[in-house]
Amino acid sequence: MFNLNFYPPARGANRSKYGLRVFLLMLMLAGLFGAVPSNAQIYCGTETHTPQPFIKGGTGINRNPPVQGVITIPVVVHIVYNTMQPAGNITDAQVISQINVLNEDFRRLNADAVNTPSVFSGVAADVEIEFCLASEDPNGLPTNGITRTHTPLTPTSYQISSNDMKSSATYGKDGWPPQSYLNVWVVGLQTGAYGKSSTPDQLSTNPELDGIVVEYQAFGTTGAVLPPFDKGRVLTHEVGHWLDLRHTWGGIDLNTTGCNIDDMLQDTPTQNGPTIGNASNCIYPGLNSCTDAGTDYADMFQNYMDYTDDECKNLFTQDQKAVMRALFEPGGIRASILNSTGCCTPTTCACASAQDLIFNTSGNVIAGTQIINGTIFVEAGGELTVTGTLRFTSNSGIVVRRGGRLHV
């Protein structure tokens, strides 16, 4: 922690020197902690929410969920542009560069993973989620996973609160079924806004709005991108929201702060508010804005769910991984994506890759009608109660190991 004491000059002292000292100290703090740029008042427009593991009445999260292995999410990118802003019609290469960043960041294959401070390296996670540009559209036809829509609307940039880009009725582009695809709209946003995402709890009430909106100059690593958001981390951040994560400080924006607000996770230090800018040239430790019990770490500004510039971000944590993957458990809000054929073509596969479910703890329940694309294993010491209907999409079924218990 830093202790900063300001003492006014004694009466008759040289107050101009005092003013200069304060000015220089303010510059130093801006360099240390990241100045708030005038055009970055709305970095992210995602609303705050409670992650699903905590809504379900649990006191924590399960780091050993039944869904094991790599999860692949089909992505469709909807480019909505105006001829008055032709740069907004970004190239396929820019789109592909962004998908590459997602795969690197979520598998912890990012080159800058080596910059994770040693105090956080033990909680840094390979989320085991991958992304593909959709190769099959909702009608079963081949696609490159990119749509392009010219809109006649002016002005050429959207307010962060707008959803007009998500509907053809408002000269945007209708999303593909969110049960099978991650929809990403790439548009021009008004100055200071870079992206927003729907959250899982909104899917049942507003499925047509499910997905992410990103400013085209902050999407990918090539083409029209501009620093400091030119490394693809805006979409990494927003996908985190789409997969149920809160900001690291727990608030919505720059105005929702306080050490009593939290992201509800144990392996991210409590943080008073967002870290803006490059956080002292991305050098740790920077600001320690809250005092934690036990080991009191400085703010984890390297986390993808903070507001730091792209160059400073390099990790998700194990608890964040558990929250995201919980969405794909049986009955989970995004579990249907496991059965999506969006990453297939009619000539290469008939259905999504098998996804086995492993139960090695007691008290597990599968209710309702569930599509199971793989084998269910009830391991020794595991227990599973099935109160609904299971429909298997492969030749697999249920395997109960010795010491496991199945109730139907």
C-alpha positions in Angstrom: 0.0 0.0 0.0 1.0 3.6 -0.5 0.6 6.2 2.2 0.2 9.7 0.7 0.2 12.7 3.0 -0.5 16.2 1.8 0.5 19.1 4.0 -0.3 22.7 3.0 2.7 25.1 3.0 3.2 27.2 6.1 1.9 30.7 6.0 4.3 32.9 4.1 6.0 29.9 2.4 6.5 29.7 -1.4 3.1 28.4 -2.4 4.1 28.2 -6.1 6.6 25.5 -5.2 3.9 23.7 -3.3 1.6 23.9 -6.3 4.4 22.5 -8.5 4.9 19.6 -6.1 1.2 18.7 -6.1 1.2 18.9 -9.9 4.2 16.6 -10.2 2.7 14.2 -7.7 -0.5 14.0 -9.7 1.6 13.2 -12.8 3.4 10.5 -10.9 0.1 9.0 -9.7 -1.3 9.0 -13.2 1.8 7.1 -14.4 1.6 4.6 -11.5 -2.1 3.9 -11.5 -3.2 4.7 -14.9 -4.8 8.0 -15.8 -8.5 8.1 -16.8 -8.6 9.3 -20.4 -11.3 11.7 -21.2 -12.6 9.5 -24.0 -12.8 6.3 -22.0 -15.7 7.0 -19.7 -17.7 3.9 -20.9 -15.1 1.2 -21.7 -17.7 -1.6 -21.2 -21.5 -1.3 -21.3 -22.2 -4.7 -19.7 -24.7 -4.7 -16.8 -23.6 -6.3 -13.5 -25.2 -9.6 -12.5 -24.8 -12.5 -10.1 -23.0 -15.5 -11.6 -25.1 -18.6 -11.8 -23.2 -20.8 -9.3 -24.2 -18.3 -6.6 -27.8 -17.9 -7.8 -28.3 -21.7 -7.4 -27.8 -21.3 -3.7 -24.2 -22.5 -3.5 -21.7 -20.9 -1.3 -18.9 -21.3 -3.8 -18.0 -22.9 -7.2 -17.1 -26.3 -8.3 -13.6 -26.6 -9.8 -14.3 -30.2 -10.8 -17.5 -29.9 -12.8 -19.0 -32.9 -14.6 -18.3 -31.5 -18.1 -14.7 -32.3 -18.8 -12.4 -31.5 -21.7 -12.2 -28.7 -24.3 -15.5 -26.9 -25.1 -15.7 -25.4 -28.6 -18.1 -22.5 -29.2 -19.2 -21.6 -32.8 -18.9 -17.8 -33.4 -20.7 -15.7 -36.0 -19.4 -12.2 -36.6 -22.0 -9.7 -37.9 -20.3 -6.7 -39.4 -22.8 -3.7 -39.6 -21.4 -0.7 -41.3 -22.3 2.6 -43.1 -20.7 3.8 -46.4 -20.0 7.0 -44.6 -17.6 5.0 -42.4 -16.2 2.4 -44.9 -13.4 1.4 -42.5 -16.2 -0.2 -40.4 -16.5 -2.9 -43.1 -13.5 -4.7 -41.7 -11.7 -7.5 -43.6 -11.9 -11.2 -43.0 -8.3 -11.1 -41.9 -9.2 -8.7 -39.0 -12.0 -11.1 -38.0 -9.7 -14.1 -38.1 -7.0 -12.3 -36.0 -9.6 -11.8 -33.3 -10.7 -15.4 -33.2 -7.0 -16.3 -32.9 -6.7 -14.1 -29.8 -9.7 -15.7 -28.2 -8.2 -19.1 -28.6 -4.9 -18.0 -27.2 -6.3 -16.2 -24.2 -8.8 -18.9 -23.2 -6.3 -21.7 -23.6 -3.5 -19.6 -21.9 -1.4 -19.8 -25.1 -1.0 -16.1 -25.2 2.6 -15.1 -25.7 2.4 -12.5 -22.9 1.4 -15.2 -20.3 5.0 -15.0 -19.2 4.2 -11.5 -17.9 1.8 -12.9 -15.2 3.4 -12.0 -11.9 4.7 -15.0 -10.0 2.2 -14.3 -7.1 -0.7 -15.0 -9.5 0.9 -17.7 -11.7 -0.6 -20.4 -9.4 -4.2 -19.3 -10.1 -3.8 -18.5 -13.8 -6.0 -20.9 -15.8 -6.3 -22.6 -19.1 -10.1 -22.2 -19.4 -10.2 -25.1 -21.9 -12.7 -23.2 -24.1 -12.0 -22.7 -27.8 -13.8 -20.8 -30.5 -14.3 -21.4 -34.2 -15.8 -19.2 -36.9 -19.0 -21.0 -37.8 -18.7 -23.3 -40.8 -22.3 -24.3 -40.8 -25.2 -21.8 -40.6 -28.6 -22.4 -38.9 -30.0 -23.9 -42.1 -27.2 -26.5 -42.3 -25.4 -24.7 -45.2 -21.7 -23.9 -45.4 -20.6 -20.4 -44.2 -17.5 -18.5 -43.3 -19.0 -17.3 -40.1 -19.1 -13.7 -41.2 -22.1 -11.6 -42.3 -22.0 -8.1 -43.7 -24.8 -5.6 -43.4 -24.9 -2.1 -44.8 -27.0 0.2 -42.7 -28.4 3.5 -44.0 -28.7 4.9 -40.5 -26.9 8.0 -39.4 -25.0 8.9 -37.4 -22.5 6.2 -38.3 -21.8 5.2 -34.7 -24.2 3.6 -32.1 -24.7 4.6 -28.5 -23.5 1.9 -26.1 -27.1 1.4 -24.9 -28.5 0.7 -28.4 -29.4 -2.7 -29.6 -30.4 -1.5 -33.1 -27.5 -3.4 -34.7 -29.1 -6.7 -33.5 -32.2 -6.5 -35.6 -33.0 -6.2 -39.3 -36.1 -4.2 -38.4 -33.7 -1.4 -37.3 -31.3 -1.9 -40.2 -29.0 -4.2 -38.3 -28.6 -7.9 -38.5 -30.7 -10.6 -36.8 -28.6 -12.9 -34.6 -28.3 -16.6 -35.2 -29.9 -19.0 -32.6 -28.0 -18.2 -29.4 -28.5 -21.8 -28.3 -26.0 -22.8 -30.9 -23.8 -19.8 -31.6 -22.1 -16.9 -30.0 -23.2 -13.8 -31.9 -20.8 -10.9 -32.2 -21.8 -7.6 -33.8 -18.9 -5.4 -35.0 -20.0 -1.8 -35.4 -18.9 1.8 -34.8 -19.6 2.9 -31.2 -19.7 6.4 -29.9 -16.4 7.8 -28.5 -15.4 6.2 -25.2 -17.3 2.9 -25.7 -15.6 -0.3 -26.8 -18.0 -3.1 -26.1 -20.8 -4.7 -24.2 -22.3 -8.1 -23.7 -25.5 -9.8 -22.7 -25.2 -11.9 -19.6 -26.5 -15.6 -19.2 -29.4 -14.6 -17.0 -30.9 -12.5 -19.9 -31.0 -15.4 -22.4 -34.4 -16.7 -21.4 -36.1 -13.3 -21.5 -34.4 -11.7 -24.5 -32.8 -14.4 -26.6 -32.7 -12.1 -29.7 -30.3 -9.8 -27.8 -27.9 -12.5 -26.7 -24.4 -11.8 -27.8 -21.6 -9.2 -27.8 -21.1 -5.8 -29.5 -17.6 -4.5 -30.1 -16.2 -1.3 -31.6 -14.6 -2.2 -35.0 -11.4 -0.2 -34.1 -11.0 -2.5 -31.0 -11.6 -5.8 -32.7 -8.7 -8.1 -33.5 -5.0 -7.2 -34.0 -4.8 -5.9 -37.6 -6.6 -3.8 -40.1 -8.6 -0.9 -38.6 -7.6 -1.4 -35.0 -6.2 1.5 -32.9 -4.1 1.4 -29.7 -4.4 1.0 -26.8 -7.1 -1.6 -27.7 -5.3 -3.3 -30.6 -4.5 -6.7 -29.2 -8.0 -8.2 -29.2 -8.6 -8.1 -25.5 -11.9 -6.2 -25.6 -13.6 -9.2 -27.0 -11.8 -11.5 -24.5 -13.2 -9.3 -21.8 -16.7 -9.3 -23.2 -16.8 -13.0 -23.8 -15.9 -13.3 -20.1 -19.2 -11.4 -19.4 -21.1 -13.6 -21.9 -19.8 -16.6 -19.9 -21.0 -15.1 -16.5 -18.0 -13.2 -15.2 -18.2 -9.8 -13.4 -15.6 -7.1 -13.5 -12.7 -7.8 -11.1 -13.9 -4.9 -8.8 -17.5 -6.2 -9.0 -19.0 -2.9 -10.3 -20.6 -1.9 -13.6 -18.4 1.1 -14.5 -16.1 3.8 -13.3 -18.8 5.2 -11.0 -19.6 1.8 -9.2 -16.7 1.4 -6.9 -15.8 0.4 -3.3 -14.0 -2.4 -1.5 -17.4 -3.7 -0.3 -18.2 -4.6 -4.0 -16.7 -7.8 -5.3 -16.6 -10.2 -8.2 -17.6 -13.0 -5.7 -14.4 -15.0 -6.4 -11.7 -16.0 -3.9 -8.7 -15.9 -6.2 -9.0 -12.3 -7.4 -7.9 -9.7 -4.9 -10.5 -7.2 -3.7 -10.3 -4.1 -5.8 -11.8 -0.7 -5.2 -12.5 0.1 -8.8 -11.2 -0.4 -12.4 -7.6 0.0 -13.4 -7.4 2.5 -16.3 -4.6 2.8 -18.8 -1.3 0.9 -18.8 -1.0 0.6 -15.0 2.6 1.9 -14.6 3.7 0.4 -17.9 2.1 -2.9 -16.9 4.6 -3.4 -14.1 3.4 -5.2 -10.9 2.8 -4.3 -8.2 0.8 -1.3 -8.8 -2.0 0.0 -6.7 -3.3 -2.0 -3.8 -6.7 -0.4 -3.5 -8.2 -2.6 -0.8 -6.9 -4.5 2.2 -7.6 -8.3 2.1 -7.4 -10.7 5.1 -4.5 -13.0 4.9 -2.1 -12.3 2.1 -2.8 -8.8 0.9 -2.0 -8.7 -2.8 -2.0 -5.6 -5.0 -4.7 -5.3 -7.6 -4.7 -7.9 -10.3 -4.7 -5.4 -13.2 -3.5 -8.2 -15.5 -6.9 -9.9 -15.4 -8.9 -9.8 -18.6 -11.9 -8.6 -16.6 -10.3 -5.3 -15.5 -10.2 -2.1 -17.6 -6.4 -1.9 -18.3 -5.1 -1.4 -21.8 -4.8 -4.6 -23.9 -1.0 -4.8 -23.5 -1.3 -5.3 -19.7 -3.9 -8.1 -19.7 -2.8 -11.8 -19.7 -4.9 -14.1 -17.5 -8.1 -15.6 -16.2 -8.1 -17.3 -12.9 -9.1 -20.8 -11.8 -12.3 -19.5 -10.1 -13.2 -17.6 -13.2 -12.7 -20.7 -15.2 -15.0 -22.7 -12.9 -17.8 -20.0 -13.2 -17.6 -20.0 -17.0 -17.6 -23.7 -17.4 -20.5 -24.1 -15.0 -22.8 -22.8 -17.8 -22.2 -26.0 -19.7 -23.1 -28.4 -17.0 -26.3 -30.5 -17.6 -29.2 -28.0 -17.4 -26.8 -25.1 -17.6 -27.9 -22.0 -19.5 -25.4 -22.5 -22.3 -25.3 -26.3 -22.3 -27.0 -26.6 -25.6 -23.9 -25.2 -27.4 -22.3 -28.5 -26.7 -24.6 -30.0 -29.3 -24.2 -27.3 -31.9 -23.1 -28.3 -35.3 -21.9 -24.7 -36.1 -18.3 -25.8 -36.3 -19.1 -28.6 -38.7 -19.9 -28.9 -42.3 -22.3 -31.5 -43.8 -19.3 -33.3 -45.3 -17.1 -33.4 -42.2 -19.4 -34.3 -39.3 -22.9 -35.0 -38.5 -22.9 -33.6 -35.0 -20.8 -31.9 -32.5 -17.8 -33.6 -30.9 -18.8 -35.9 -28.0 -18.6 -34.3 -24.6 -18.4 -36.7 -21.7 -20.0 -36.0 -18.4 -18.2 -37.2 -15.3 -19.8 -37.3 -11.8 -17.5 -38.1 -8.9 -19.4 -36.3 -6.1 -22.7 -36.9 -4.4 -26.0 -35.0 -4.9 -25.9 -34.6 -8.6 -29.3 -34.3 -10.4 -30.3 -34.1 -14.1 -33.9 -32.9 -14.5 -36.1 -32.2 -17.5 -35.3 -33.3 -21.0 -31.6 -33.2 -21.7 -29.6 -33.9 -24.9 -26.5 -35.8 -24.0 -23.7 -35.8 -26.7 -21.3 -38.3 -25.1 -21.0 -40.8 -22.3 -22.1 -40.2 -18.7 -19.6 -41.7 -16.2 -20.7 -42.1 -12.5 -17.3 -42.7 -10.8 -16.6 -44.4 -7.5 -18.0 -42.2 -4.8 -20.2 -40.4 -7.3 -23.9 -40.2 -7.3 -26.4 -39.2 -10.0 -30.2 -38.9 -9.9 -32.0 -38.7 -13.2 -35.6 -37.3 -12.8 -36.1 -36.4 -16.5 -35.5 -37.8 -19.9 -32.0 -38.3 -21.4 -31.6 -38.3 -25.2 -28.2 -39.5 -26.4 -27.0 -38.2 -29.8 -24.3 -40.9 -30.1 -23.9 -44.6 -29.4 -22.8 -43.9 -25.9 -24.8 -44.1 -22.7 -24.3 -44.3 -18.9 -21.3 -46.0 -17.3 -21.5 -46.6 -13.5 -18.2 -47.5 -12.0 -17.9 -49.7 -8.9 -18.8 -47.6 -5.9 -20.9 -45.2 -8.0 -24.6 -44.8 -7.5 -27.3 -44.1 -10.2 -30.9 -43.3 -9.3 -33.6 -43.2 -12.1 
